[in-house]
Amino acid sequence: MNEELAAIVDRALDAHAVSGVHVAIALSGGMDSVVLLDLLHQCAAPRRLSLSAIHVNHQISPHAAKWEAF
């Protein structure tokens, strides 16, 4: 599954011609944003991307405080 997700992210990056730029990702700390960050990290080197994760606490999940600490 990880390879399939990485291929989807690769295609999205290719479709938007993202190469050699800085990408900032909003990171809540939940599984979905952590997986997205991991996938972008895997795709970053061949595209010369630099990544930043910016924590966003939406305060929607009861786990938000724990995710923020993470």
PQR file of N, CA, C, O and H, with PARSE charges and radii, in Angstrom:
ATOM      1  N   MET A   1       0.826  -1.202   0.000 -0.4000 1.5000
ATOM      2  CA  MET A   1       0.000   0.000   0.000 -0.0000 2.0000
ATOM      3  C   MET A   1       0.863   1.257   0.000  0.5500 1.7000
ATOM      4  O   MET A   1       0.531   2.234  -0.671 -0.5500 1.4000
ATOM      5  N   ASN A   2       1.961   1.243   0.740 -0.4000 1.5000
ATOM      6  CA  ASN A   2       2.826   2.417   0.799 -0.0000 2.0000
ATOM      7  C   ASN A   2       3.354   2.776  -0.588  0.5500 1.7000
ATOM      8  O   ASN A   2       3.438   3.954  -0.934 -0.5500 1.4000
ATOM      9  H   ASN A   2       2.231   0.449   1.285  0.4000 1.0000
ATOM     10  N   GLU A   3       3.707   1.768  -1.381 -0.4000 1.5000
ATOM     11  CA  GLU A   3       4.203   2.028  -2.733 -0.0000 2.0000
ATOM     12  C   GLU A   3       3.103   2.626  -3.606  0.5500 1.7000
ATOM     13  O   GLU A   3       3.370   3.488  -4.443 -0.5500 1.4000
ATOM     14  H   GLU A   3       3.638   0.811  -1.100  0.4000 1.0000
ATOM     15  N   GLU A   4       1.861   2.167  -3.410 -0.4000 1.5000
ATOM     16  CA  GLU A   4       0.743   2.712  -4.182 -0.0000 2.0000
ATOM     17  C   GLU A   4       0.506   4.179  -3.818  0.5500 1.7000
ATOM     18  O   GLU A   4       0.280   5.011  -4.697 -0.5500 1.4000
ATOM     19  H   GLU A   4       1.644   1.467  -2.730  0.4000 1.0000
ATOM     20  N   LEU A   5       0.557   4.488  -2.533 -0.4000 1.5000
ATOM     21  CA  LEU A   5       0.380   5.877  -2.099 -0.0000 2.0000
ATOM     22  C   LEU A   5       1.516   6.757  -2.604  0.5500 1.7000
ATOM     23  O   LEU A   5       1.287   7.886  -3.036 -0.5500 1.4000
ATOM     24  H   LEU A   5       0.741   3.812  -1.820  0.4000 1.0000
ATOM     25  N   ALA A   6       2.737   6.241  -2.548 -0.4000 1.5000
ATOM     26  CA  ALA A   6       3.882   7.003  -3.042 -0.0000 2.0000
ATOM     27  C   ALA A   6       3.721   7.284  -4.536  0.5500 1.7000
ATOM     28  O   ALA A   6       4.066   8.371  -4.999 -0.5500 1.4000
ATOM     29  H   ALA A   6       2.923   5.323  -2.197  0.4000 1.0000
ATOM     30  N   ALA A   7       3.200   6.317  -5.293 -0.4000 1.5000
ATOM     31  CA  ALA A   7       2.983   6.521  -6.725 -0.0000 2.0000
ATOM     32  C   ALA A   7       1.931   7.600  -6.970  0.5500 1.7000
ATOM     33  O   ALA A   7       2.060   8.390  -7.905 -0.5500 1.4000
ATOM     34  H   ALA A   7       2.920   5.434  -4.917  0.4000 1.0000
ATOM     35  N   ILE A   8       0.907   7.638  -6.148 -0.4000 1.5000
ATOM     36  CA  ILE A   8      -0.128   8.679  -6.274 -0.0000 2.0000
ATOM     37  C   ILE A   8       0.472  10.057  -6.003  0.5500 1.7000
ATOM     38  O   ILE A   8       0.211  11.010  -6.738 -0.5500 1.4000
ATOM     39  H   ILE A   8       0.802   6.996  -5.388  0.4000 1.0000
ATOM     40  N   VAL A   9       1.272  10.156  -4.951 -0.4000 1.5000
ATOM     41  CA  VAL A   9       1.912  11.433  -4.625 -0.0000 2.0000
ATOM     42  C   VAL A   9       2.881  11.826  -5.740  0.5500 1.7000
ATOM     43  O   VAL A   9       2.947  12.994  -6.125 -0.5500 1.4000
ATOM     44  H   VAL A   9       1.484   9.382  -4.354  0.4000 1.0000
ATOM     45  N   ASP A  10       3.629  10.857  -6.256 -0.4000 1.5000
ATOM     46  CA  ASP A  10       4.542  11.134  -7.375 -0.0000 2.0000
ATOM     47  C   ASP A  10       3.785  11.721  -8.565  0.5500 1.7000
ATOM     48  O   ASP A  10       4.214  12.718  -9.148 -0.5500 1.4000
ATOM     49  H   ASP A  10       3.576   9.908  -5.944  0.4000 1.0000
ATOM     50  N   ARG A  11       2.666  11.108  -8.923 -0.4000 1.5000
ATOM     51  CA  ARG A  11       1.882  11.596 -10.065 -0.0000 2.0000
ATOM     52  C   ARG A  11       1.350  12.998  -9.809  0.5500 1.7000
ATOM     53  O   ARG A  11       1.337  13.833 -10.713 -0.5500 1.4000
ATOM     54  H   ARG A  11       2.317  10.299  -8.450  0.4000 1.0000
ATOM     55  N   ALA A  12       0.911  13.261  -8.578 -0.4000 1.5000
ATOM     56  CA  ALA A  12       0.401  14.601  -8.249 -0.0000 2.0000
ATOM     57  C   ALA A  12       1.514  15.638  -8.349  0.5500 1.7000
ATOM     58  O   ALA A  12       1.299  16.734  -8.866 -0.5500 1.4000
ATOM     59  H   ALA A  12       0.921  12.583  -7.843  0.4000 1.0000
ATOM     60  N   LEU A  13       2.694  15.296  -7.858 -0.4000 1.5000
ATOM     61  CA  LEU A  13       3.823  16.224  -7.957 -0.0000 2.0000
ATOM     62  C   LEU A  13       4.222  16.443  -9.415  0.5500 1.7000
ATOM     63  O   LEU A  13       4.531  17.565  -9.816 -0.5500 1.4000
ATOM     64  H   LEU A  13       2.869  14.406  -7.437  0.4000 1.0000
ATOM     65  N   ASP A  14       4.214  15.370 -10.204 -0.4000 1.5000
ATOM     66  CA  ASP A  14       4.528  15.493 -11.630 -0.0000 2.0000
ATOM     67  C   ASP A  14       3.495  16.365 -12.347  0.5500 1.7000
ATOM     68  O   ASP A  14       3.852  17.197 -13.181 -0.5500 1.4000
ATOM     69  H   ASP A  14       3.964  14.458  -9.878  0.4000 1.0000
ATOM     70  N   ALA A  15       2.223  16.172 -12.022 -0.4000 1.5000
ATOM     71  CA  ALA A  15       1.146  16.916 -12.690 -0.0000 2.0000
ATOM     72  C   ALA A  15       1.254  18.410 -12.435  0.5500 1.7000
ATOM     73  O   ALA A  15       0.836  19.219 -13.263 -0.5500 1.4000
ATOM     74  H   ALA A  15       1.933  15.495 -11.345  0.4000 1.0000
ATOM     75  N   HIS A  16       1.812  18.772 -11.298 -0.4000 1.5000
ATOM     76  CA  HIS A  16       1.914  20.191 -10.945 -0.0000 2.0000
ATOM     77  C   HIS A  16       3.343  20.717 -11.107  0.5500 1.7000
ATOM     78  O   HIS A  16       3.674  21.816 -10.661 -0.5500 1.4000
ATOM     79  H   HIS A  16       2.152  18.114 -10.625  0.4000 1.0000
ATOM     80  N   ALA A  17       4.179  19.902 -11.756 -0.4000 1.5000
ATOM     81  CA  ALA A  17       5.563  20.298 -12.061 -0.0000 2.0000
ATOM     82  C   ALA A  17       6.285  20.848 -10.838  0.5500 1.7000
ATOM     83  O   ALA A  17       6.952  21.881 -10.906 -0.5500 1.4000
ATOM     84  H   ALA A  17       3.910  19.009 -12.118  0.4000 1.0000
ATOM     85  N   VAL A  18       6.146  20.153  -9.737 -0.4000 1.5000
ATOM     86  CA  VAL A  18       6.782  20.593  -8.497 -0.0000 2.0000
ATOM     87  C   VAL A  18       8.188  20.001  -8.447  0.5500 1.7000
ATOM     88  O   VAL A  18       8.359  18.795  -8.273 -0.5500 1.4000
ATOM     89  H   VAL A  18       5.604  19.314  -9.681  0.4000 1.0000
ATOM     90  N   SER A  19       9.179  20.852  -8.600 -0.4000 1.5000
ATOM     91  CA  SER A  19      10.570  20.431  -8.531 -0.0000 2.0000
ATOM     92  C   SER A  19      11.423  21.607  -8.095  0.5500 1.7000
ATOM     93  O   SER A  19      11.232  22.733  -8.554 -0.5500 1.4000
ATOM     94  H   SER A  19       9.041  21.832  -8.742  0.4000 1.0000
ATOM     95  N   GLY A  20      12.370  21.335  -7.202 -0.4000 1.5000
ATOM     96  CA  GLY A  20      13.313  22.354  -6.770 -0.0000 2.0000
ATOM     97  C   GLY A  20      12.704  23.465  -5.951  0.5500 1.7000
ATOM     98  O   GLY A  20      13.244  24.571  -5.926 -0.5500 1.4000
ATOM     99  H   GLY A  20      12.526  20.420  -6.828  0.4000 1.0000
ATOM    100  N   VAL A  21      11.611  23.211  -5.289 -0.4000 1.5000
ATOM    101  CA  VAL A  21      10.941  24.242  -4.496 -0.0000 2.0000
ATOM    102  C   VAL A  21      10.903  23.835  -3.030  0.5500 1.7000
ATOM    103  O   VAL A  21      11.283  22.723  -2.663 -0.5500 1.4000
ATOM    104  H   VAL A  21      11.172  22.312  -5.309  0.4000 1.0000
ATOM    105  N   HIS A  22      10.449  24.736  -2.225 -0.4000 1.5000
ATOM    106  CA  HIS A  22      10.218  24.467  -0.807 -0.0000 2.0000
ATOM    107  C   HIS A  22       8.737  24.169  -0.630  0.5500 1.7000
ATOM    108  O   HIS A  22       7.888  24.933  -1.090 -0.5500 1.4000
ATOM    109  H   HIS A  22      10.140  25.640  -2.522  0.4000 1.0000
ATOM    110  N   VAL A  23       8.425  23.070   0.031 -0.4000 1.5000
ATOM    111  CA  VAL A  23       7.040  22.672   0.275 -0.0000 2.0000
ATOM    112  C   VAL A  23       6.802  22.678   1.776  0.5500 1.7000
ATOM    113  O   VAL A  23       7.540  22.044   2.530 -0.5500 1.4000
ATOM    114  H   VAL A  23       9.114  22.449   0.405  0.4000 1.0000
ATOM    115  N   ALA A  24       5.778  23.389   2.204 -0.4000 1.5000
ATOM    116  CA  ALA A  24       5.372  23.395   3.617 -0.0000 2.0000
ATOM    117  C   ALA A  24       4.088  22.599   3.726  0.5500 1.7000
ATOM    118  O   ALA A  24       3.159  22.798   2.943 -0.5500 1.4000
ATOM    119  H   ALA A  24       5.178  23.904   1.591  0.4000 1.0000
ATOM    120  N   ILE A  25       4.033  21.710   4.686 -0.4000 1.5000
ATOM    121  CA  ILE A  25       2.848  20.893   4.903 -0.0000 2.0000
ATOM    122  C   ILE A  25       2.293  21.198   6.282  0.5500 1.7000
ATOM    123  O   ILE A  25       3.031  21.256   7.265 -0.5500 1.4000
ATOM    124  H   ILE A  25       4.787  21.549   5.322  0.4000 1.0000
ATOM    125  N   ALA A  26       0.972  21.394   6.341 -0.4000 1.5000
ATOM    126  CA  ALA A  26       0.306  21.567   7.632 -0.0000 2.0000
ATOM    127  C   ALA A  26       0.214  20.186   8.270  0.5500 1.7000
ATOM    128  O   ALA A  26      -0.288  19.248   7.652 -0.5500 1.4000
ATOM    129  H   ALA A  26       0.372  21.346   5.542  0.4000 1.0000
ATOM    130  N   LEU A  27       0.689  20.063   9.481 -0.4000 1.5000
ATOM    131  CA  LEU A  27       0.780  18.770  10.161 -0.0000 2.0000
ATOM    132  C   LEU A  27       0.028  18.834  11.478  0.5500 1.7000
ATOM    133  O   LEU A  27       0.434  19.532  12.407 -0.5500 1.4000
ATOM    134  H   LEU A  27       1.097  20.825   9.983  0.4000 1.0000
ATOM    135  N   SER A  28      -1.075  18.094  11.547 -0.4000 1.5000
ATOM    136  CA  SER A  28      -1.835  18.061  12.795 -0.0000 2.0000
ATOM    137  C   SER A  28      -1.225  17.070  13.774  0.5500 1.7000
ATOM    138  O   SER A  28      -1.398  17.193  14.987 -0.5500 1.4000
ATOM    139  H   SER A  28      -1.404  17.527  10.793  0.4000 1.0000
ATOM    140  N   GLY A  29      -0.509  16.087  13.238 -0.4000 1.5000
ATOM    141  CA  GLY A  29       0.033  15.014  14.071 -0.0000 2.0000
ATOM    142  C   GLY A  29      -0.804  13.761  13.975  0.5500 1.7000
ATOM    143  O   GLY A  29      -0.412  12.707  14.475 -0.5500 1.4000
ATOM    144  H   GLY A  29      -0.368  15.987  12.253  0.4000 1.0000
ATOM    145  N   GLY A  30      -1.965  13.868  13.331 -0.4000 1.5000
ATOM    146  CA  GLY A  30      -2.804  12.699  13.090 -0.0000 2.0000
ATOM    147  C   GLY A  30      -2.177  11.814  12.024  0.5500 1.7000
ATOM    148  O   GLY A  30      -1.249  12.222  11.326 -0.5500 1.4000
ATOM    149  H   GLY A  30      -2.284  14.724  12.925  0.4000 1.0000
ATOM    150  N   MET A  31      -2.691  10.606  11.909 -0.4000 1.5000
ATOM    151  CA  MET A  31      -2.101   9.637  11.006 -0.0000 2.0000
ATOM    152  C   MET A  31      -2.080  10.127   9.561  0.5500 1.7000
ATOM    153  O   MET A  31      -1.095   9.910   8.855 -0.5500 1.4000
ATOM    154  H   MET A  31      -3.445  10.274  12.476  0.4000 1.0000
ATOM    155  N   ASP A  32      -3.141  10.780   9.112 -0.4000 1.5000
ATOM    156  CA  ASP A  32      -3.188  11.193   7.707 -0.0000 2.0000
ATOM    157  C   ASP A  32      -2.110  12.210   7.379  0.5500 1.7000
ATOM    158  O   ASP A  32      -1.458  12.095   6.341 -0.5500 1.4000
ATOM    159  H   ASP A  32      -3.941  10.957   9.685  0.4000 1.0000
ATOM    160  N   SER A  33      -1.906  13.201   8.233 -0.4000 1.5000
ATOM    161  CA  SER A  33      -0.892  14.214   7.922 -0.0000 2.0000
ATOM    162  C   SER A  33       0.519  13.663   8.101  0.5500 1.7000
ATOM    163  O   SER A  33       1.430  14.079   7.385 -0.5500 1.4000
ATOM    164  H   SER A  33      -2.436  13.294   9.076  0.4000 1.0000
ATOM    165  N   VAL A  34       0.722  12.741   9.034 -0.4000 1.5000
ATOM    166  CA  VAL A  34       2.038  12.131   9.215 -0.0000 2.0000
ATOM    167  C   VAL A  34       2.381  11.245   8.012  0.5500 1.7000
ATOM    168  O   VAL A  34       3.522  11.239   7.550 -0.5500 1.4000
ATOM    169  H   VAL A  34      -0.018  12.403   9.615  0.4000 1.0000
ATOM    170  N   VAL A  35       1.398  10.500   7.509 -0.4000 1.5000
ATOM    171  CA  VAL A  35       1.626   9.667   6.320 -0.0000 2.0000
ATOM    172  C   VAL A  35       1.942  10.553   5.117  0.5500 1.7000
ATOM    173  O   VAL A  35       2.855  10.247   4.350 -0.5500 1.4000
ATOM    174  H   VAL A  35       0.471  10.504   7.884  0.4000 1.0000
ATOM    175  N   LEU A  36       1.199  11.646   4.945 -0.4000 1.5000
ATOM    176  CA  LEU A  36       1.476  12.551   3.833 -0.0000 2.0000
ATOM    177  C   LEU A  36       2.889  13.110   3.932  0.5500 1.7000
ATOM    178  O   LEU A  36       3.601  13.163   2.930 -0.5500 1.4000
ATOM    179  H   LEU A  36       0.457  11.894   5.568  0.4000 1.0000
ATOM    180  N   LEU A  37       3.304  13.525   5.116 -0.4000 1.5000
ATOM    181  CA  LEU A  37       4.663  14.041   5.291 -0.0000 2.0000
ATOM    182  C   LEU A  37       5.695  12.975   4.947  0.5500 1.7000
ATOM    183  O   LEU A  37       6.689  13.270   4.284 -0.5500 1.4000
ATOM    184  H   LEU A  37       2.726  13.481   5.931  0.4000 1.0000
ATOM    185  N   ASP A  38       5.473  11.752   5.385 -0.4000 1.5000
ATOM    186  CA  ASP A  38       6.399  10.656   5.081 -0.0000 2.0000
ATOM    187  C   ASP A  38       6.473  10.417   3.572  0.5500 1.7000
ATOM    188  O   ASP A  38       7.561  10.233   3.027 -0.5500 1.4000
ATOM    189  H   ASP A  38       4.665  11.513   5.924  0.4000 1.0000
ATOM    190  N   LEU A  39       5.327  10.417   2.899 -0.4000 1.5000
ATOM    191  CA  LEU A  39       5.317  10.214   1.451 -0.0000 2.0000
ATOM    192  C   LEU A  39       6.035  11.345   0.721  0.5500 1.7000
ATOM    193  O   LEU A  39       6.798  11.099  -0.213 -0.5500 1.4000
ATOM    194  H   LEU A  39       4.443  10.566   3.341  0.4000 1.0000
ATOM    195  N   LEU A  40       5.794  12.577   1.142 -0.4000 1.5000
ATOM    196  CA  LEU A  40       6.497  13.708   0.524 -0.0000 2.0000
ATOM    197  C   LEU A  40       8.000  13.605   0.751  0.5500 1.7000
ATOM    198  O   LEU A  40       8.794  13.921  -0.135 -0.5500 1.4000
ATOM    199  H   LEU A  40       5.174  12.777   1.901  0.4000 1.0000
ATOM    200  N   HIS A  41       8.383  13.161   1.944 -0.4000 1.5000
ATOM    201  CA  HIS A  41       9.809  12.984   2.242 -0.0000 2.0000
ATOM    202  C   HIS A  41      10.430  11.955   1.298  0.5500 1.7000
ATOM    203  O   HIS A  41      11.548  12.144   0.820 -0.5500 1.4000
ATOM    204  H   HIS A  41       7.739  12.904   2.663  0.4000 1.0000
ATOM    205  N   GLN A  42       9.703  10.863   1.030 -0.4000 1.5000
ATOM    206  CA  GLN A  42      10.187   9.831   0.114 -0.0000 2.0000
ATOM    207  C   GLN A  42      10.348  10.371  -1.307  0.5500 1.7000
ATOM    208  O   GLN A  42      11.247   9.949  -2.035 -0.5500 1.4000
ATOM    209  H   GLN A  42       8.794  10.709   1.418  0.4000 1.0000
ATOM    210  N   CYS A  43       9.492  11.288  -1.696 -0.4000 1.5000
ATOM    211  CA  CYS A  43       9.497  11.833  -3.058 -0.0000 2.0000
ATOM    212  C   CYS A  43      10.385  13.070  -3.195  0.5500 1.7000
ATOM    213  O   CYS A  43      10.578  13.563  -4.306 -0.5500 1.4000
ATOM    214  H   CYS A  43       8.762  11.631  -1.104  0.4000 1.0000
ATOM    215  N   ALA A  44      10.919  13.571  -2.104 -0.4000 1.5000
ATOM    216  CA  ALA A  44      11.609  14.866  -2.105 -0.0000 2.0000
ATOM    217  C   ALA A  44      12.956  14.843  -2.829  0.5500 1.7000
ATOM    218  O   ALA A  44      13.233  15.729  -3.637 -0.5500 1.4000
ATOM    219  H   ALA A  44      10.762  13.171  -1.201  0.4000 1.0000
ATOM    220  N   ALA A  45      13.779  13.862  -2.558 -0.4000 1.5000
ATOM    221  CA  ALA A  45      15.154  13.870  -3.088 -0.0000 2.0000
ATOM    222  C   ALA A  45      15.212  13.930  -4.613  0.5500 1.7000
ATOM    223  O   ALA A  45      15.935  14.765  -5.157 -0.5500 1.4000
ATOM    224  H   ALA A  45      13.553  13.142  -1.902  0.4000 1.0000
ATOM    225  N   PRO A  46      14.473  13.069  -5.321 -0.5600 1.5000
ATOM    226  CA  PRO A  46      14.571  13.132  -6.789  0.2800 2.0000
ATOM    227  C   PRO A  46      14.088  14.458  -7.379  0.5500 1.7000
ATOM    228  O   PRO A  46      14.464  14.817  -8.495 -0.5500 1.4000
ATOM    229  N   ARG A  47      13.267  15.175  -6.639 -0.4000 1.5000
ATOM    230  CA  ARG A  47      12.727  16.449  -7.135 -0.0000 2.0000
ATOM    231  C   ARG A  47      13.436  17.658  -6.522  0.5500 1.7000
ATOM    232  O   ARG A  47      13.062  18.799  -6.794 -0.5500 1.4000
ATOM    233  H   ARG A  47      12.962  14.884  -5.733  0.4000 1.0000
ATOM    234  N   ARG A  48      14.441  17.417  -5.708 -0.4000 1.5000
ATOM    235  CA  ARG A  48      15.169  18.492  -5.032 -0.0000 2.0000
ATOM    236  C   ARG A  48      14.219  19.376  -4.219  0.5500 1.7000
ATOM    237  O   ARG A  48      14.349  20.600  -4.211 -0.5500 1.4000
ATOM    238  H   ARG A  48      14.744  16.490  -5.487  0.4000 1.0000
ATOM    239  N   LEU A  49      13.270  18.744  -3.543 -0.4000 1.5000
ATOM    240  CA  LEU A  49      12.329  19.491  -2.702 -0.0000 2.0000
ATOM    241  C   LEU A  49      12.912  19.656  -1.308  0.5500 1.7000
ATOM    242  O   LEU A  49      13.572  18.753  -0.793 -0.5500 1.4000
ATOM    243  H   LEU A  49      13.164  17.750  -3.550  0.4000 1.0000
ATOM    244  N   SER A  50      12.672  20.795  -0.706 -0.4000 1.5000
ATOM    245  CA  SER A  50      12.932  20.932   0.721 -0.0000 2.0000
ATOM    246  C   SER A  50      11.564  20.993   1.393  0.5500 1.7000
ATOM    247  O   SER A  50      10.627  21.594   0.867 -0.5500 1.4000
ATOM    248  H   SER A  50      12.136  21.529  -1.124  0.4000 1.0000
ATOM    249  N   LEU A  51      11.465  20.372   2.545 -0.4000 1.5000
ATOM    250  CA  LEU A  51      10.184  20.252   3.231 -0.0000 2.0000
ATOM    251  C   LEU A  51      10.219  20.919   4.600  0.5500 1.7000
ATOM    252  O   LEU A  51      11.236  20.910   5.295 -0.5500 1.4000
ATOM    253  H   LEU A  51      12.226  19.884   2.973  0.4000 1.0000
ATOM    254  N   SER A  52       9.088  21.491   4.963 -0.4000 1.5000
ATOM    255  CA  SER A  52       8.853  21.963   6.326 -0.0000 2.0000
ATOM    256  C   SER A  52       7.502  21.452   6.766  0.5500 1.7000
ATOM    257  O   SER A  52       6.558  21.401   5.979 -0.5500 1.4000
ATOM    258  H   SER A  52       8.262  21.497   4.399  0.4000 1.0000
ATOM    259  N   ALA A  53       7.414  21.077   8.015 -0.4000 1.5000
ATOM    260  CA  ALA A  53       6.136  20.695   8.609 -0.0000 2.0000
ATOM    261  C   ALA A  53       5.741  21.789   9.591  0.5500 1.7000
ATOM    262  O   ALA A  53       6.502  22.130  10.497 -0.5500 1.4000
ATOM    263  H   ALA A  53       8.182  21.118   8.655  0.4000 1.0000
ATOM    264  N   ILE A  54       4.564  22.323   9.406 -0.4000 1.5000
ATOM    265  CA  ILE A  54       4.053  23.378  10.279 -0.0000 2.0000
ATOM    266  C   ILE A  54       2.897  22.797  11.078  0.5500 1.7000
ATOM    267  O   ILE A  54       1.868  22.420  10.516 -0.5500 1.4000
ATOM    268  H   ILE A  54       3.946  22.046   8.670  0.4000 1.0000
ATOM    269  N   HIS A  55       3.075  22.729  12.391 -0.4000 1.5000
ATOM    270  CA  HIS A  55       2.028  22.119  13.208 -0.0000 2.0000
ATOM    271  C   HIS A  55       0.789  22.998  13.260  0.5500 1.7000
ATOM    272  O   HIS A  55       0.867  24.207  13.481 -0.5500 1.4000
ATOM    273  H   HIS A  55       3.910  23.035  12.847  0.4000 1.0000
ATOM    274  N   VAL A  56      -0.356  22.359  13.052 -0.4000 1.5000
ATOM    275  CA  VAL A  56      -1.651  23.031  13.150 -0.0000 2.0000
ATOM    276  C   VAL A  56      -2.519  22.196  14.081  0.5500 1.7000
ATOM    277  O   VAL A  56      -2.832  21.045  13.780 -0.5500 1.4000
ATOM    278  H   VAL A  56      -0.419  21.377  12.873  0.4000 1.0000
ATOM    279  N   ASN A  57      -2.901  22.771  15.198 -0.4000 1.5000
ATOM    280  CA  ASN A  57      -3.797  22.083  16.125 -0.0000 2.0000
ATOM    281  C   ASN A  57      -5.212  22.577  15.851  0.5500 1.7000
ATOM    282  O   ASN A  57      -5.589  23.675  16.262 -0.5500 1.4000
ATOM    283  H   ASN A  57      -2.646  23.706  15.443  0.4000 1.0000
ATOM    284  N   HIS A  58      -5.990  21.751  15.150 -0.4000 1.5000
ATOM    285  CA  HIS A  58      -7.356  22.113  14.786 -0.0000 2.0000
ATOM    286  C   HIS A  58      -8.303  22.019  15.990  0.5500 1.7000
ATOM    287  O   HIS A  58      -9.412  22.554  15.961 -0.5500 1.4000
ATOM    288  H   HIS A  58      -5.684  20.860  14.817  0.4000 1.0000
ATOM    289  N   GLN A  59      -7.861  21.344  17.028 -0.4000 1.5000
ATOM    290  CA  GLN A  59      -8.662  21.117  18.236 -0.0000 2.0000
ATOM    291  C   GLN A  59      -9.983  20.430  17.919  0.5500 1.7000
ATOM    292  O   GLN A  59     -10.987  20.648  18.597 -0.5500 1.4000
ATOM    293  H   GLN A  59      -6.960  20.909  17.051  0.4000 1.0000
ATOM    294  N   ILE A  60      -9.972  19.601  16.886 -0.4000 1.5000
ATOM    295  CA  ILE A  60     -11.169  18.854  16.499 -0.0000 2.0000
ATOM    296  C   ILE A  60     -11.169  17.474  17.149  0.5500 1.7000
ATOM    297  O   ILE A  60     -12.190  17.009  17.655 -0.5500 1.4000
ATOM    298  H   ILE A  60      -9.157  19.424  16.335  0.4000 1.0000
ATOM    299  N   SER A  61     -10.006  16.832  17.127 -0.4000 1.5000
ATOM    300  CA  SER A  61      -9.893  15.479  17.669 -0.0000 2.0000
ATOM    301  C   SER A  61      -9.652  15.525  19.172  0.5500 1.7000
ATOM    302  O   SER A  61      -8.993  16.440  19.666 -0.5500 1.4000
ATOM    303  H   SER A  61      -9.176  17.210  16.716  0.4000 1.0000
ATOM    304  N   PRO A  62     -10.177  14.554  19.897 -0.5600 1.5000
ATOM    305  CA  PRO A  62      -9.851  14.469  21.325  0.2800 2.0000
ATOM    306  C   PRO A  62      -8.377  14.142  21.558  0.5500 1.7000
ATOM    307  O   PRO A  62      -7.882  14.253  22.679 -0.5500 1.4000
ATOM    308  N   HIS A  63      -7.680  13.739  20.494 -0.4000 1.5000
ATOM    309  CA  HIS A  63      -6.264  13.398  20.597 -0.0000 2.0000
ATOM    310  C   HIS A  63      -5.362  14.580  20.234  0.5500 1.7000
ATOM    311  O   HIS A  63      -4.140  14.431  20.209 -0.5500 1.4000
ATOM    312  H   HIS A  63      -8.083  13.649  19.583  0.4000 1.0000
ATOM    313  N   ALA A  64      -5.935  15.736  19.956 -0.4000 1.5000
ATOM    314  CA  ALA A  64      -5.177  16.891  19.442 -0.0000 2.0000
ATOM    315  C   ALA A  64      -4.011  17.279  20.344  0.5500 1.7000
ATOM    316  O   ALA A  64      -2.919  17.563  19.852 -0.5500 1.4000
ATOM    317  H   ALA A  64      -6.927  15.857  19.977  0.4000 1.0000
ATOM    318  N   ALA A  65      -4.224  17.295  21.637 -0.4000 1.5000
ATOM    319  CA  ALA A  65      -3.140  17.691  22.557 -0.0000 2.0000
ATOM    320  C   ALA A  65      -1.996  16.688  22.522  0.5500 1.7000
ATOM    321  O   ALA A  65      -0.829  17.075  22.572 -0.5500 1.4000
ATOM    322  H   ALA A  65      -5.111  17.064  22.037  0.4000 1.0000
ATOM    323  N   LYS A  66      -2.326  15.396  22.437 -0.4000 1.5000
ATOM    324  CA  LYS A  66      -1.310  14.350  22.363 -0.0000 2.0000
ATOM    325  C   LYS A  66      -0.540  14.474  21.048  0.5500 1.7000
ATOM    326  O   LYS A  66       0.684  14.344  21.025 -0.5500 1.4000
ATOM    327  H   LYS A  66      -3.275  15.082  22.396  0.4000 1.0000
ATOM    328  N   TRP A  67      -1.266  14.726  19.949 -0.4000 1.5000
ATOM    329  CA  TRP A  67      -0.621  14.891  18.659 -0.0000 2.0000
ATOM    330  C   TRP A  67       0.290  16.110  18.664  0.5500 1.7000
ATOM    331  O   TRP A  67       1.369  16.090  18.071 -0.5500 1.4000
ATOM    332  H   TRP A  67      -2.261  14.832  19.968  0.4000 1.0000
ATOM    333  N   GLU A  68      -0.148  17.170  19.336 -0.4000 1.5000
ATOM    334  CA  GLU A  68       0.672  18.376  19.404 -0.0000 2.0000
ATOM    335  C   GLU A  68       1.983  18.096  20.120  0.5500 1.7000
ATOM    336  O   GLU A  68       3.036  18.578  19.704 -0.5500 1.4000
ATOM    337  H   GLU A  68      -1.024  17.186  19.818  0.4000 1.0000
ATOM    338  N   ALA A  69       1.921  17.320  21.195 -0.4000 1.5000
ATOM    339  CA  ALA A  69       3.134  16.957  21.935 -0.0000 2.0000
ATOM    340  C   ALA A  69       4.064  16.107  21.072  0.5500 1.7000
ATOM    341  O   ALA A  69       5.287  16.200  21.174 -0.5500 1.4000
ATOM    342  H   ALA A  69       1.065  16.929  21.533  0.4000 1.0000
ATOM    343  N   PHE A  70       3.457  15.271  20.217 -0.4000 1.5000
ATOM    344  CA  PHE A  70       4.229  14.421  19.307 -0.0000 2.0000
ATOM    345  C   PHE A  70       5.000  15.268  18.329  0.5500 1.7000
ATOM    346  O   PHE A  70       5.713  14.735  17.479 -0.5500 1.4000
ATOM    347  H   PHE A  70       2.463  15.196  20.135  0.4000 1.0000
TER
END
